[in-house]
Amino acid sequence: MAGLDDRLDYVLGAKAAEPLEQHFGIRTVNDLLRHYPRKYIQGSTVLSEDDRPPQEGDHVTFVETITGVSARWTNRKPAKMYLVVNLGYREPKLTATFFNANYTKNLLAEGAKVMISGEIKKFRGDLQLTHPHFLILESPNGQEGKGSRAMVRLSAAAKDADGVTGLDAFRRDSLPIYSAAAKLQSWDIYLCVRQVLAVLDPVEDPLPDWVVRRFDLMSEDEALRAIHLAENAIERDRAIHRIRFDESVGLQWALARRRYGELSESGPAAPLKDSGVRADLLSRLPFQLTDGQLEVLDVISTELAATRPMSRMLQGEVGSGKTVVALLGMAQLVDAGYQCALLAPTEVLAEQHARSMRNMLGPLAMAGQLGGAEHATRVALLTGSMTAAQKREVREEISSGQAGIVIGTHALLQDAVEFAQLGMVVVDEQHRFGVEQRDTLRAKATGGISPHLLVMTATPIPRTIALTVYGDLAISTLRELPKGRQPITTKVIFSKVKRSWLDRAWERIREEVERGRQAYVVAPRIDEDDDARHPDDGDTDAPKDREGARQATAVLPLYERLGIRELRGLRLGLMHGKLSGEEKDAVMTAFRAGEVDVLVCTTVIEVGVDVPNATVMVVLDADWFGISQLHQLRGRIGRGEHASLCLLETKLPPTSRAGRRLEAVADTLDGFALADLDLAERREGDVLGRDQSGQGMGLRLLSLLEHREIIETARLLCDEIVADDPTLSNHPGMDRLAAHFVEHERIEYLDKS
């Protein structure tokens, strides 16, 4: 008998186990049984490695009835007979050709049902298999069980403890089909699974009995057997549901261990003070905080005052005021004698944060300077493009503790950066970073404390993503926009349908400039040498439904063209990802100061750029971007007192999938509604990136898109168990389910993109 942890070479033998490890990394009984069927066949279904029709070069396995057999002869001398077998009634026609057919001509008779496997070729539009492997399942002339040598051997090896022998293993109402390889076919894997299940000891259930009963679940042992061997669809579906439930519980338990484990650490307590940087900052703000900001700030302030480290995400609409909430939180830590670090993904965003925070703090950011306030601190900025001398000076401010608030890019993560007393880490645009990067920054704390953590995102997160990818964080949401913000009108320009619409867009920019306003023109690529399939800066959620390799607009030739044609006479600025930090800063400074009328740019301005006077944006080839990214780009306008206009141009027709997507963006300014639409439109693999998709997270059957109810149930269940046992110390089965995620460091990289 065998257990889940046993090595396959001991159970199956080295010869059978070696290709499983070579092609799929399958080493143990558990690995093999978790290589679930990707579908099941019934009757005459052609099976390739995905759901598309078979293509030339595909290795396919199918069960089919022979509808015609003809013997033919080669033209060469001496002539040799070969056999052409028609399989089913198909369009295009499907045939199998066997050379040296003296043996096969007596086996392959019309009306026989065969299981057949080989590589697809195309000839004059028809599909062909040349000398494939085959096994006769049913025959009008008594040839059952015969076929090509490899499959006959497999049939002979198919012996189960349940009394299923030989051909009966394949003579079923349905057959499981596995992800396979050219040298390891689906039926090879199927036979290995049967052999393992025949000797498998009863599997201990990882879930407590009361959980299995409450949710009317199939046992773990039954599920592992039924998902591979059950012919009854209802039984199979129950097995799949049980395993999905296991996956969800395992992921949620791993997240719970991380979430509650951090709560057991020592955090830097920072009780609110009646006087200090925070109190003075609140009194000098030139605007009134929204009810939503005040509510979130109250929660954050309470957690910062506790001895446990806060781990919270702050999500909110573009322009909802996340930065001032984060700054007030950091000021609370500064008042308690700690330093704070804000990690930003780009230099443009880091510089924007430093500028806006210094402006909000005023004299409170001028410690040691003439005019500095009594409780003042310093705001330091550290980026990769600084000179060595500049970096050295900033690092000294940080290590000495003079800088209470430190803002920077990945340069903050370098070993040379040392903090005197780090108490809080803020990560902006969380989806640009991995957990390991924020933990690297938190590890710079001294004295055995774990700094408070606040991560921010302007990309609203669908509920299931929040429960999984960001499941180790508590989440606060800002939905209310500050008073005085003007609405943004969004229109789609289908330029192939009506060229004059795009001409009108350029006129609209001129009209706004004449009124003293400014504009953005956004293009997907930098220059014509860029890969036609990938927009600038390598950071895009561009969908995969673009047509062919159609070239997208490049910003460099666009800048030149606009300057001599459509926008001639206006002051144009150029911004893209290949400019140096100094060049970007110079352009943005000029734009912010009103010295540039139109900023022609790529998505480098997607986040953090705040120019209230900009009221128009034209996004060319907008179909190159996904819903969330377009919403982010649109958020660069509508930040002042004037009504704003966003124009999304595409060369695709309104009836195209991309056209419908752009119309959806134009129809609503609700980023949360768009986030759900984005998830449904592109599925989680595209929304999250490969490392964050279900497969990248180690989920095999659970979909973040389709199984929200299971995920929420598992989350509530894990919280219920934690409430009864805060130490999480007596749940070996739950730990076993979570081990798959923890052992492979999946939790550490869940939100890496």
C-alpha positions in Angstrom: 0.0 0.0 0.0 1.1 3.6 -0.5 0.6 7.0 1.2 0.4 10.5 -0.4 4.0 11.4 0.5 5.5 8.2 -1.0 7.9 8.7 -4.0 6.5 7.5 -7.3 9.6 5.6 -8.2 8.9 3.3 -5.3 5.2 2.9 -6.2 5.3 2.8 -10.0 9.0 2.0 -10.6 11.7 4.3 -12.0 10.8 3.7 -15.6 7.2 5.0 -15.2 8.1 7.7 -12.7 11.0 9.3 -14.6 9.0 11.0 -17.4 6.4 12.3 -14.9 9.2 14.1 -13.0 10.9 15.2 -16.2 7.9 16.7 -17.9 5.8 17.9 -15.0 7.9 17.8 -11.8 5.7 15.1 -10.4 7.6 13.2 -7.8 5.2 11.9 -5.2 1.9 10.1 -5.1 0.3 13.4 -3.9 1.9 15.3 -6.9 0.4 12.8 -9.3 -3.1 12.8 -7.8 -3.1 16.6 -7.8 -2.4 16.6 -11.5 -6.1 16.7 -12.1 -7.9 15.9 -15.4 -8.4 19.1 -17.4 -11.5 17.6 -19.0 -13.4 14.4 -19.5 -14.4 12.8 -22.8 -17.6 11.0 -23.7 -18.1 9.4 -27.1 -16.2 10.6 -30.1 -14.4 13.8 -29.0 -11.1 15.0 -30.4 -8.7 16.2 -27.6 -5.9 18.5 -28.1 -3.9 20.2 -25.3 -6.5 23.0 -25.0 -10.0 23.7 -26.2 -9.3 25.0 -29.7 -9.7 22.8 -32.8 -6.6 20.5 -33.4 -3.8 22.3 -35.3 -0.9 20.9 -37.2 1.8 19.7 -34.9 -0.6 19.1 -32.0 -0.5 15.8 -30.1 -4.0 14.6 -29.8 -5.8 11.7 -28.1 -9.4 10.7 -29.1 -11.9 8.0 -29.1 -13.6 7.4 -32.5 -15.4 4.9 -34.6 -13.8 3.8 -37.9 -16.1 4.8 -40.8 -14.0 3.5 -43.7 -10.9 1.6 -44.4 -9.0 1.5 -47.8 -5.8 -0.3 -48.8 -3.5 1.7 -51.1 -0.2 1.1 -52.8 2.9 3.3 -53.0 4.1 4.4 -56.4 7.6 3.2 -55.7 8.9 -0.2 -56.7 8.5 -2.6 -55.2 5.1 -1.2 -54.4 4.1 -1.5 -50.7 0.6 -1.4 -49.3 -0.5 1.2 -46.8 -3.8 1.6 -45.0 -6.0 4.8 -44.9 -8.6 4.8 -42.1 -11.4 7.3 -41.9 -12.4 8.3 -38.4 -15.9 9.4 -37.7 -17.9 11.9 -39.8 -16.0 15.1 -39.5 -15.4 18.4 -41.3 -12.6 18.7 -42.1 -12.1 15.0 -42.7 -9.9 13.1 -40.3 -7.8 10.1 -41.4 -5.1 7.9 -40.0 -2.4 6.4 -42.3 -0.5 3.2 -41.5 2.5 2.1 -43.5 3.7 -1.5 -43.5 0.1 -2.4 -43.0 0.2 -6.2 -43.2 -0.5 -6.3 -39.5 -3.0 -3.4 -39.1 -5.2 -4.4 -42.1 -6.5 -7.4 -40.2 -7.2 -5.3 -37.1 -8.8 -2.0 -38.2 -12.2 -2.8 -39.5 -15.1 -0.5 -40.3 -17.3 -0.1 -37.3 -14.5 -0.6 -34.8 -14.2 1.8 -31.9 -10.6 2.9 -31.3 -8.6 5.0 -28.9 -5.9 6.7 -31.0 -3.1 9.1 -30.3 -0.6 10.9 -32.5 0.6 14.2 -34.1 -1.8 16.1 -36.4 -0.7 16.9 -39.9 -2.7 18.8 -42.5 -3.0 17.9 -46.2 -5.3 19.8 -48.6 -7.4 21.0 -45.6 -7.9 17.6 -44.1 -6.4 16.4 -40.8 -4.2 13.4 -40.8 -2.4 11.1 -38.3 0.5 9.2 -39.6 1.2 5.8 -38.0 -0.4 6.8 -34.7 -0.7 4.7 -31.5 -4.0 2.9 -31.2 -6.0 0.5 -29.1 -9.2 -1.3 -30.3 -11.9 -0.9 -27.7 -14.7 -2.5 -29.6 -14.5 -4.5 -32.8 -17.0 -6.3 -35.1 -14.4 -9.0 -35.8 -13.3 -9.8 -32.2 -10.0 -7.8 -32.2 -10.7 -6.0 -28.9 -7.5 -5.2 -26.9 -5.2 -5.3 -29.9 -3.4 -2.4 -31.3 0.1 -0.8 -31.4 2.6 -2.3 -29.1 2.9 0.6 -26.6 -0.8 0.8 -26.0 -1.3 -2.9 -25.8 1.4 -3.0 -23.1 -0.5 -0.2 -21.3 -3.7 -2.1 -21.5 -2.0 -5.2 -20.1 -0.6 -3.2 -17.3 -4.0 -1.7 -16.3 -4.8 -3.8 -13.3 -6.8 -2.4 -10.4 -7.6 -3.7 -6.9 -11.3 -3.0 -7.8 -11.2 -5.8 -10.4 -10.8 -3.6 -13.4 -8.3 -5.3 -15.8 -6.8 -4.6 -19.1 -9.1 -3.1 -21.7 -11.8 -2.4 -19.2 -9.8 0.5 -17.9 -10.4 2.3 -21.2 -13.9 0.9 -22.0 -15.8 3.5 -20.0 -18.6 6.0 -20.5 -16.1 8.8 -20.0 -12.3 9.1 -19.8 -10.2 11.7 -17.9 -7.9 13.7 -20.1 -4.7 15.2 -18.5 -2.3 17.9 -19.6 0.3 15.8 -21.3 3.5 16.1 -23.4 4.7 14.6 -26.7 6.5 11.8 -24.9 4.0 11.4 -22.1 0.5 11.0 -23.4 -2.7 11.5 -21.5 -3.3 7.7 -21.4 0.1 7.2 -19.9 -0.8 9.5 -17.0 -4.2 7.9 -16.7 -2.7 4.4 -16.3 -0.2 5.7 -13.7 -3.1 7.3 -11.8 -5.1 4.0 -11.8 -2.1 2.1 -10.6 -1.5 4.5 -7.7 -5.1 4.6 -6.7 -5.2 0.8 -6.6 -2.7 0.7 -3.9 -3.4 4.0 -2.1 -4.1 3.8 1.7 -7.3 5.7 2.8 -6.5 9.4 2.9 -6.9 11.2 6.2 -9.2 14.1 5.9 -7.4 17.5 6.5 -10.7 19.2 7.4 -12.3 18.8 10.8 -15.3 16.4 10.8 -17.7 19.3 11.8 -16.6 21.3 8.7 -17.2 18.3 6.4 -20.7 17.8 7.8 -21.6 21.5 7.9 -20.9 22.0 4.2 -22.0 18.6 3.1 -18.6 17.8 1.6 -17.4 14.5 0.0 -14.5 13.1 2.1 -11.0 13.8 0.9 -10.3 10.2 0.1 -13.5 9.9 -2.0 -12.8 13.1 -3.8 -9.2 12.2 -4.8 -10.5 8.9 -6.3 -13.7 10.3 -7.9 -12.0 13.2 -9.7 -9.9 10.7 -11.7 -12.1 7.6 -12.0 -15.8 8.5 -11.4 -17.9 8.0 -14.5 -21.0 9.6 -12.9 -20.9 13.4 -13.7 -22.7 14.2 -10.4 -20.1 12.4 -8.3 -17.3 14.0 -10.3 -18.7 17.4 -9.7 -18.9 16.8 -6.0 -15.3 15.7 -6.0 -14.3 18.9 -7.9 -16.2 21.1 -5.5 -14.5 19.4 -2.5 -11.0 20.0 -4.0 -11.9 23.6 -4.8 -13.0 24.0 -1.2 -9.7 22.6 0.0 -7.7 25.0 -2.2 -9.7 28.0 -0.9 -9.3 26.9 2.7 -5.6 26.2 2.2 -5.0 29.6 0.7 -7.1 31.4 3.4 -5.4 29.5 6.2 -2.0 30.5 4.9 -3.1 34.1 4.7 -4.6 33.9 8.2 -1.3 32.6 9.6 0.5 35.5 8.0 -2.1 38.0 9.0 -2.5 36.9 12.6 1.2 36.0 12.9 2.1 39.7 12.3 -0.4 40.7 15.0 1.7 38.8 17.5 4.8 40.9 16.7 5.8 44.1 18.5 4.9 47.3 16.7 5.9 50.9 17.4 3.1 52.3 19.5 2.4 55.9 18.6 -0.5 57.3 20.7 -2.2 60.5 19.3 -0.9 63.7 20.8 -2.7 67.0 21.2 0.2 68.9 19.8 2.9 68.1 17.3 3.3 67.6 13.6 0.0 65.8 13.1 -2.1 68.3 15.0 -0.4 71.3 13.4 -0.8 69.7 9.9 -4.5 69.2 10.5 -5.0 72.8 11.5 -3.1 74.2 8.4 -4.8 72.1 5.7 -6.4 74.4 3.2 -9.3 72.1 2.7 -11.8 70.1 4.8 -11.3 66.3 4.9 -14.2 64.3 3.6 -16.3 62.1 5.9 -14.6 59.0 4.3 -11.2 60.4 4.9 -12.0 61.1 8.6 -13.5 57.6 9.0 -10.4 55.9 7.6 -8.1 58.1 9.4 -9.8 57.2 12.7 -9.2 53.5 12.1 -5.6 54.0 11.0 -4.8 56.3 14.0 -6.2 53.7 16.4 -4.1 50.9 14.9 -0.9 53.1 14.9 -1.4 53.8 18.6 -1.4 50.0 19.4 1.5 47.8 20.2 0.8 45.5 17.3 2.0 46.5 13.8 -0.7 47.7 11.5 -1.1 45.9 8.1 -3.6 47.8 6.1 -4.4 48.6 2.5 -5.9 51.9 1.6 -7.7 51.8 -1.8 -9.6 54.6 -3.3 -10.7 56.3 -6.5 -8.2 58.4 -8.4 -8.1 61.8 -6.5 -9.9 60.6 -3.4 -7.3 61.9 -1.1 -5.3 58.9 -0.1 -2.0 60.8 0.2 -3.1 63.3 2.9 -4.5 60.4 4.9 -1.1 58.6 4.6 0.7 61.8 5.5 -1.4 62.3 8.7 -0.6 58.7 9.7 3.1 59.3 9.1 3.0 62.5 11.1 1.5 60.5 14.1 4.6 58.3 14.0 7.0 61.2 13.7 5.4 62.8 16.8 6.2 59.5 18.6 9.9 59.8 17.6 9.8 57.3 14.7 10.7 57.7 11.0 8.5 56.8 8.1 9.4 55.5 4.6 7.2 55.9 1.5 8.1 53.6 -1.4 6.9 54.7 -4.8 7.3 52.8 -8.1 8.6 55.7 -10.3 10.8 58.7 -9.8 8.0 60.9 -11.2 5.6 59.7 -8.5 8.3 59.9 -5.8 9.1 63.5 -6.7 5.4 64.3 -6.8 4.9 62.9 -3.3 7.9 64.8 -1.9 6.7 68.0 -3.5 3.1 67.7 -2.4 4.0 66.6 1.2 6.4 69.5 1.6 3.7 71.8 0.4 1.2 70.4 2.8 3.6 70.4 5.7 5.1 73.9 5.0 7.2 75.0 8.0 6.5 71.5 9.6 9.0 70.1 7.0 11.7 72.6 7.7 13.5 71.3 10.8 16.8 73.1 11.3 16.0 75.7 8.7 15.1 79.3 9.0 11.3 79.6 9.4 10.9 76.0 10.5 8.1 75.2 13.0 8.7 74.2 16.6 7.8 70.5 16.0 9.2 70.4 12.5 10.8 67.3 10.8 12.4 66.9 7.4 11.1 65.2 4.2 13.9 63.5 2.3 13.8 62.2 -1.2 16.0 59.3 -2.5 16.0 58.2 -6.1 18.2 56.2 -8.4 19.1 59.0 -10.7 20.6 61.2 -8.0 24.4 61.7 -8.0 26.5 59.7 -5.6 27.1 62.8 -3.5 23.4 63.6 -3.3 22.6 60.0 -2.3 25.3 60.1 0.4 23.8 63.3 1.8 20.3 61.9 1.9 21.5 58.6 3.5 23.2 60.6 6.3 19.9 62.5 7.0 18.1 59.1 7.2 20.7 57.3 9.3 21.0 60.2 11.7 17.2 60.4 12.2 17.0 64.0 10.9 14.6 63.0 8.1 11.4 61.9 9.7 9.7 61.2 6.4 11.7 59.5 3.7 10.3 59.2 0.2 12.0 57.1 -2.5 12.0 54.5 -5.2 13.6 51.1 -5.2 16.8 53.0 -4.1 15.3 52.8 -0.5 15.7 49.1 -0.6 19.5 49.2 -1.0 21.7 47.9 1.9 23.4 51.3 2.2 20.2 52.9 3.4 19.9 52.6 7.2 17.2 54.2 9.4 17.7 55.4 12.9 14.3 54.3 14.0 11.9 53.2 11.3 8.3 52.9 12.5 6.1 52.9 9.5 6.3 51.9 5.8 3.9 53.2 3.2 3.9 51.6 -0.2 2.2 53.5 -3.0 0.7 51.7 -6.1 1.0 48.3 -4.3 0.5 46.3 -7.5 3.9 47.5 -8.7 5.7 45.8 -5.8 6.0 42.4 -4.3 5.6 41.4 -0.6 9.3 40.7 -0.5 10.1 44.3 -1.4 7.9 45.8 1.2 9.3 43.3 3.7 12.9 44.3 2.8 12.0 47.9 3.7 10.3 46.9 7.0 13.4 44.8 7.9 15.4 48.0 8.2 13.7 48.7 11.5 15.8 48.3 14.7 15.1 47.4 18.2 13.1 44.2 17.5 10.0 46.1 16.3 8.0 45.4 13.1 7.0 48.7 11.5 3.4 49.6 10.7 2.5 49.0 7.1 0.1 51.0 4.9 -0.1 50.1 1.2 -2.1 52.3 -1.2 -3.6 51.7 -4.5 -5.8 53.8 -6.9 -6.7 50.7 -8.8 -10.0 49.5 -7.1 -9.8 45.8 -6.3 -12.6 43.3 -6.9 -13.8 41.5 -3.8 -12.3 38.1 -4.6 -8.9 39.6 -5.3 -9.0 41.5 -2.0 -9.7 38.2 -0.2 -6.9 36.3 -1.9 -4.1 38.4 -3.4 -4.3 41.0 -0.6 -5.8 38.6 2.0 -3.0 39.3 4.5 -4.1 43.0 4.7 -7.1 44.7 6.3 -8.7 47.0 3.7 -10.0 50.5 4.0 -11.8 52.2 1.1 -12.2 55.8 0.0 -15.1 56.3 -2.4 -15.9 59.9 -1.8 -14.1 62.6 -3.9 -13.1 65.9 -2.3 -15.6 68.7 -2.7 -15.0 71.0 -5.7 -13.9 68.2 -8.0 -15.4 68.6 -11.5 -16.8 65.6 -13.4 -14.9 64.1 -16.3 -16.8 63.6 -19.6 -15.4 60.6 -21.6 -16.0 60.0 -25.3 -14.8 57.3 -27.6 -13.5 58.4 -31.0 -13.8 55.6 -33.7 -11.4 57.3 -36.1 -11.8 54.8 -38.9 -15.6 55.4 -38.8 -15.3 59.2 -38.9 -11.9 60.8 -39.3 -13.4 64.3 -38.5 -13.9 63.2 -34.9 -10.2 63.0 -34.3 -9.7 66.4 -36.1 -12.2 67.8 -33.7 -10.2 66.5 -30.8 -7.2 68.5 -31.8 -9.5 71.6 -32.1 -10.8 70.9 -28.6 -7.3 71.0 -27.3 -6.6 74.3 -29.0 -9.8 75.7 -27.5 -8.8 74.7 -24.0 -5.3 76.1 -24.3 -6.9 79.4 -25.5 -8.9 79.4 -22.2 -5.6 79.0 -20.3 -5.9 75.3 -19.7 -3.5 72.4 -20.5 -3.8 69.0 -22.1 -2.3 65.5 -22.3 -1.9 63.4 -25.5 -1.1 59.8 -24.6 0.4 57.1 -26.9 1.2 53.5 -26.2 4.8 53.3 -27.4 8.0 55.4 -27.4 9.3 55.0 -30.9 8.9 52.9 -34.0 11.6 50.4 -32.8 9.5 49.3 -29.9 7.8 45.9 -30.1 4.5 46.4 -31.8 2.8 44.1 -29.3 3.9 45.8 -26.1 3.2 49.4 -25.0 5.9 51.6 -23.4 7.5 51.1 -20.1 6.7 47.4 -19.8 3.8 48.3 -17.4 0.5 47.8 -19.0 -2.6 45.8 -18.7 -3.2 45.9 -22.4 -5.7 43.2 -23.4 -5.0 40.4 -25.8 -7.7 41.1 -28.4 -5.8 43.5 -30.6 -5.8 42.6 -34.2 -2.6 41.1 -35.5 0.6 43.1 -35.1 -1.0 46.4 -36.0 1.4 49.2 -35.1 0.4 51.4 -32.3 1.1 55.1 -32.2 4.7 55.9 -31.0 5.2 59.1 -29.0 8.4 60.4 -30.6 7.1 60.7 -34.2 3.7 61.8 -32.8 5.4 64.7 -30.9 7.2 65.8 -34.1 4.0 65.6 -36.2 1.8 67.4 -33.7 4.3 70.2 -33.5 4.2 70.9 -37.2 0.7 70.0 -38.0 -2.4 69.5 -35.7 -1.0 71.5 -32.7 1.4 73.8 -34.5 2.0 77.0 -32.5 1.3 75.4 -29.1 4.0 74.7 -26.6 4.6 71.0 -26.5 6.4 68.9 -23.9 7.6 65.3 -24.3 7.6 62.7 -21.6 8.4 58.9 -21.8 10.0 56.1 -19.9 13.5 56.4 -21.5 14.1 60.0 -20.3 16.5 60.5 -17.4 15.2 61.5 -14.0 16.4 65.0 -14.5 14.7 65.3 -17.9 11.4 64.0 -16.6 11.6 66.4 -13.7 12.3 69.3 -16.0 9.4 68.6 -18.3 7.0 68.0 -15.4 8.2 71.2 -13.7 7.5 73.2 -16.9 4.1 71.6 -17.4 3.1 72.2 -13.8 4.3 75.8 -14.1 2.1 76.4 -17.2 5.1 76.7 -19.5 4.0 73.7 -21.5 0.5 73.7 -23.1 0.3 70.0 -24.1 2.3 67.1 -22.7 2.8 64.4 -25.3 3.6 61.3 -23.3 3.3 57.6 -22.6 1.8 55.9 -19.6 4.7 57.2 -17.4 2.1 59.8 -16.3 -0.4 57.1 -15.3 0.0 57.7 -11.5 1.0 60.5 -9.2 1.0 63.4 -11.7 -1.1 66.2 -10.3 -1.7 69.3 -12.5 -5.1 70.8 -11.7 -5.0 73.0 -14.7 -5.0 70.1 -17.2 -8.5 69.6 -18.5 -8.2 67.5 -21.7 -6.7 64.1 -22.4 -6.6 62.4 -25.8 -5.5 58.7 -25.6 -4.5 57.4 -29.0 -4.9 53.7 -29.8 -6.8 53.4 -26.5 -7.6 49.8 -27.3 -4.0 49.0 -26.4 -4.9 49.6 -22.7 -7.2 47.7 -20.4 -10.0 49.2 -18.4 -8.1 49.8 -15.1 -5.2 51.6 -16.9 -7.5 53.8 -18.9 -9.3 54.8 -15.6 -5.9 55.6 -14.1 -4.9 57.7 -17.1 -8.2 59.6 -17.1 -7.6 60.4 -13.4 -4.8 62.8 -14.5 -7.5 65.3 -15.5 -10.5 66.5 -13.5 -8.3 67.5 -10.6 -9.1 71.2 -10.5 -12.1 73.5 -10.6 -12.8 73.1 -14.4 -14.8 70.5 -16.2 -12.6 68.0 -18.0 -12.8 65.9 -21.2 -11.2 62.5 -21.9 -11.2 61.3 -25.5 -10.3 57.6 -26.2 -9.3 57.0 -29.9 -9.3 53.7 -31.6 -9.0 52.5 -35.1 -11.2 49.4 -34.3 -15.0 49.5 -35.0 -17.6 50.1 -32.3 -18.8 46.5 -32.7 -15.4 45.0 -31.8 -14.7 43.7 -28.3 -12.2 46.5 -27.7 -14.8 49.1 -28.9 -17.3 47.8 -26.4 -14.7 47.9 -23.7 -13.9 51.6 -24.4 -17.6 52.4 -24.4 -17.8 50.8 -21.0 -15.1 53.1 -19.7 -16.8 56.1 -21.2 -20.1 55.2 -19.5 -19.0 55.3 -15.9 -16.5 57.1 -13.6 -17.0 54.4 -10.9 -13.6 52.7 -10.6 -15.0 49.9 -8.5 -17.6 49.0 -11.1 -14.9 49.2 -13.8 -12.6 46.9 -11.7 -15.3 44.2 -11.6 -15.9 44.6 -15.3 -12.1 44.4 -15.9 -12.0 41.1 -14.0 -14.9 39.7 -16.0 -13.5 41.0 -19.3 -9.9 39.7 -19.1 -10.1 37.0 -16.3 -7.8 36.9 -13.4 -4.7 35.8 -15.2 -4.6 39.0 -17.2 -5.8 41.3 -14.5 -3.2 40.1 -12.0 -0.3 39.2 -14.2 1.1 35.7 -14.5 2.5 35.5 -11.0 -0.9 36.6 -9.5 -3.2 34.5 -11.6 -4.9 31.4 -10.2 -2.2 29.2 -11.7 0.6 31.4 -10.6 -0.7 31.2 -7.0 -0.8 27.5 -7.1 -4.6 27.2 -7.6 -5.5 24.3 -9.9 -9.3 24.2 -9.8 -10.3 27.4 -7.9 -10.9 30.5 -10.0 -10.8 33.9 -8.5 -13.3 35.0 -11.1 -15.9 32.2 -10.9 -15.8 31.0 -7.3 -16.2 34.0 -5.1 -18.8 32.3 -2.9 -16.4 29.4 -2.0 -13.6 31.9 -1.3 -15.8 34.0 1.0 -17.0 30.9 2.8 -13.4 29.7 3.4 -12.4 33.2 4.7 -15.2 33.2 7.2 -14.4 29.6 8.2 -10.7 30.4 8.9 -11.6 33.5 10.9 -14.1 31.4 12.9 -11.4 28.9 13.7 -8.9 31.6 14.6 -11.4 33.2 16.9 -11.6 29.9 18.9 -7.8 29.4 18.8 -5.8 32.6 18.3 -2.6 30.7 18.6 -3.4 28.7 15.4 -1.5 25.8 17.1 -3.7 22.7 16.9 -4.8 22.4 13.3 -2.5 19.9 11.5 -5.0 19.3 8.7 -5.4 23.0 7.9 -1.7 23.4 8.1 -1.3 20.6 5.5 -3.7 22.4 3.1 -1.8 25.6 3.6 1.6 24.0 3.2 1.3 24.0 -0.6 1.2 27.8 -0.6 3.7 28.4 2.1 6.4 25.9 1.2 6.6 27.2 -2.4 6.7 30.8 -1.0 3.5 31.6 -2.9 2.2 33.7 -0.1 5.4 35.8 -0.1 4.8 36.6 -3.8 1.0 36.7 -4.0 0.8 40.4 -4.9 4.0 40.6 -7.1 3.2 41.8 -10.6 
